[in-house]
Amino acid sequence: MTRITELPVEERVLPGNRACAGCGLGIGLRAVAKALEGRAVLTVPASCLTVLGGMYPVTSVQMPWVNCAFPSTAAVATGIAAGLRATGRGEELTVLAMAGDGGTGDIGIQALSGAAERNDDLIYLCYDNEAYMNTGTQRSGSTPVGARTTTTWTGKRENPKDVPRIMEAHRVPYVAVTSAAFPTDVYDKVAKARSMRGLRYLHMHTSCPSGWGFDPALSVRLGKAAVECGIVILYEVEHGAFRLTGRSAALAKAGGALKPVDEYLAAQSRFRGLDAQAKAAIQAWVDERWTEALERHARGK
């Protein structure tokens, strides 16, 4: 595992960009860009990432960038990858499709599923801030149960979609879950994906002070808390082989005990009003997923 002091010094995401204070996406994007070393072409739909990147000639991301329609991220990336192959540059440049949870698991899932079925040669990275944050914090398929948004005033009633498992079902070469709160985990997984061929899918959890309702200074701390209480599980599936990684692997090695979810939920205003029964249901959901992850880690698949 790469140490934080071993990350490349060169920054390809410039400071002074249009991200909100404490934006988890901005933190994670820095690690993604470092792993790509500038040798990539990005496709980005309407999203927080579009805002962060800014408009030419004052763009903050120092890599070629194609803005596209909301549902078409993976389709546009497929076309770019085909064009690079046709011009003999397929080995030279990595195509990265990068969209939010709504643009991935809801509006964009048909194009992503098609690219996965064809095993197109690209990396698809979903940054998951658990709602449509750019358009006003509307609920998405990735919004947690109980979370208040502008379209779920009393709290979302459904558990979130498990998009990484959906991608696993497509039998693509690589699926990984990471968190912007652990930049070296992000870096290592993007670097590994870059070295492979076919459709590689990464799911990056990104904390959002504006949409979740917490102090921006706590962004990284809250992202780490999500992993330590099991809301987010860091893992990778490489050619069907499953393993826990990073902090999740360390927790498993230490006996598998997680922190209760209560403190994580209490730190965010979107979960205010949850009663004891609702919190217990969330804890049960977390425990079930964590038990399954431990079993898969032990089996290696």
MOLINHU-V112804 format. One record per backbone hydrogen bond with DSSP energy under -1.0 kcal/mol. NH is the residue of the N-H (numbers start at 1). CO is the residue of the C=O. If there is no record, write none. Layout:
NH,CO  NH,CO
//
This chain:
6,3  14,60  23,20  24,207  27,23  28,24  29,25  30,26  31,27  32,28  33,29  34,30  35,31  36,32  37,33  39,36  40,38  41,94  42,64  43,96  44,66  51,47  52,48  53,49  54,50  58,55  60,53  62,12  63,61  66,42  68,44  72,69  76,72  77,73  78,74  79,75  80,76  81,77  82,78  83,79  84,80  85,81  86,82  87,83  88,85  89,84  93,89  94,39  96,41  97,123  98,43  99,125  105,101  106,102  107,102  112,108  113,109  114,110  115,111  116,112  117,113  118,114  120,115  122,120  123,95  124,200  125,97  126,202  127,99  128,204  132,138  133,131  136,133  137,132  138,132  143,140  146,156  147,144  148,270  149,152  150,137  155,152  156,147  161,141  166,162  167,163  168,164  169,165  171,168  175,237  176,201  177,235  178,203  180,205  182,179  186,182  187,183  188,184  189,185  190,186  191,187  192,188  193,189  194,190  195,191  196,193  200,122  201,174  202,124  203,176  204,126  205,178  206,128  212,208  213,209  218,215  219,216  222,218  223,219  224,220  225,221  226,222  228,224  229,225  231,226  232,226  235,177  236,243  237,175  238,241  239,173  241,238  243,236  245,234  248,245  249,245  250,246  251,247  252,248  253,249  254,250  255,252  256,251  259,228  265,261  266,262  267,263  268,265  269,213  270,212  271,268  272,269  274,271  279,275  280,276  281,277  282,278  283,279  284,280  285,281  286,282  287,283  288,284  289,285  290,286  291,287  292,288  293,289  294,290  295,291  296,292  297,293  298,294  299,295  300,296  301,296
//
